[in-house]
Amino acid sequence: MKAWEIVSEGGIDALELNERPMPDPGHGQVRVKVAASSINYRDLSTVMAPAARNIPYPTVPNSDCAGEVVALGPGVTRVAEGDRVMGCFFQDWESGGITPKAMALALGGAVDGVLAEFVVLNENALVPVPTHLSSEEASTLPCAAVTAWHALTAPQPVQPGETVLLLGTGGVSVFAQQFAGLFGARTIATSSSDHKLERMGALGAADTINYKSTPNWDEAVLDLTHGAGADRVIEVGGPGTLQKSISATRIGGNIALIGILTGAGGEIIPTDIMRKSLMVKGIYVGSRVQFEDMARAIAKDRLRPVIDEIYDFEEAKAAFHRMHDATHFGKLVVRR
């Protein structure tokens, strides 16, 4: 079978499409014929700097896929051949809090990913595809969508009428916009692109802020909330934006800390978190049970992920370059 492999520090153009032996499922595992794989920022970061992440060579990138179960290992009971499934980001996190063991089995990082014709996955790390979704749509859910769902439902679900601040218009933020609508929450979206803000408005964002033309966007959020601040923040920028997110959050509010798109540098004032009694929770995707809860909500409301562009398998490098250019809105998908 064919698989894309990270073989060096050479970045996107050094990815190689190579032959690998057909993987055989072991006890409690299944072989999945991959129909589609979506790309996350984390996948791009892994391709661009594998040594910094201690990635062995060769490693197959990407965490997200949807496909069909084509072979069962011994002891498999949860799925059958022919089932359409999505693989979980973590291969050993069924429910509850995350553990070191679960962290060690993240696809496309510590273990081989899914940008291949076939993959072997644990049966306990599979979720059925909602019947109304295509394989391309389903492949966008395991990482960005579960992350957004986790951020909006833990430690407690966002409530109707609450205000959610969404930073940027990447995959997590777009899914968070869609899910916030299901919960009846109001959203404020930020971006440096007026065109992308228009698209967020079309998805239901009540207010939008261009942070390039309005650098003090935290003050704008306070103005839009009559001085109170947002109830919850989907924080994907990291240290470069976190202090303003703290400023823009109401007393007793929640900040879901998800990414570091602005880099690792920035100044944080811890006393501002303390004085406002904020909860700042690190979010690293989620469990299979959270994925299942999300999938049921998606099926009930027949929600469809936003896909910017679909690439053929042989065009995977072009998809990574598009991710690197950051011109997309929604998800980028590689299909078989």
HELIX and SHEET records of a PDB file:
HELIX    1   1 ILE A   12  ALA A   14  5                                   3    
HELIX    2   2 TYR A   41  MET A   48  1                                   8    
HELIX    3   3 ALA A   51  ARG A   53  5                                   3    
HELIX    4   4 PRO A  100  MET A  103  1                                   4    
HELIX    5   5 GLU A  123  ALA A  125  5                                   3    
HELIX    6   6 SER A  135  ALA A  138  1                                   4    
HELIX    7   7 LEU A  141  ALA A  145  3                                   5    
HELIX    8   8 VAL A  146  THR A  153  1                                   8    
HELIX    9   9 GLY A  171  PHE A  183  1                                  13    
HELIX   10  10 ASP A  194  ALA A  202  1                                   9    
HELIX   11  11 TRP A  217  LEU A  224  1                                   8    
HELIX   12  12 PRO A  239  ALA A  248  1                                  10    
HELIX   13  13 PRO A  270  ARG A  275  1                                   6    
HELIX   14  14 ARG A  288  ASP A  301  1                                  14    
HELIX   15  15 PHE A  313  GLU A  315  5                                   3    
HELIX   16  16 ALA A  316  ASP A  325  1                                  10    
SHEET    1   A 2 LYS A   2  GLU A   5  0                                        
SHEET    2   A 2 GLU A  16  GLU A  19 -1                                        
SHEET    1   B 5 PHE A 118  ASN A 122  0                                        
SHEET    2   B 5 GLN A  29  ILE A  39 -1                                        
SHEET    3   B 5 ALA A  66  LEU A  72 -1                                        
SHEET    4   B 5 ARG A  84  GLY A  87 -1                                        
SHEET    5   B 5 LEU A 126  PRO A 128 -1                                        
SHEET    1   C 4 PHE A 118  ASN A 122  0                                        
SHEET    2   C 4 GLN A  29  ILE A  39 -1                                        
SHEET    3   C 4 LYS A 331  ARG A 335 -1                                        
SHEET    4   C 4 ILE A 307  ASP A 312  1                                        
SHEET    1   D 6 ASP A 207  ASN A 210  0                                        
SHEET    2   D 6 ARG A 186  SER A 191  1                                        
SHEET    3   D 6 THR A 163  LEU A 167  1                                        
SHEET    4   D 6 ALA A 230  GLU A 235  1                                        
SHEET    5   D 6 THR A 249  LEU A 257  1                                        
SHEET    6   D 6 MET A 279  GLY A 282  1                                        
END                                                                             
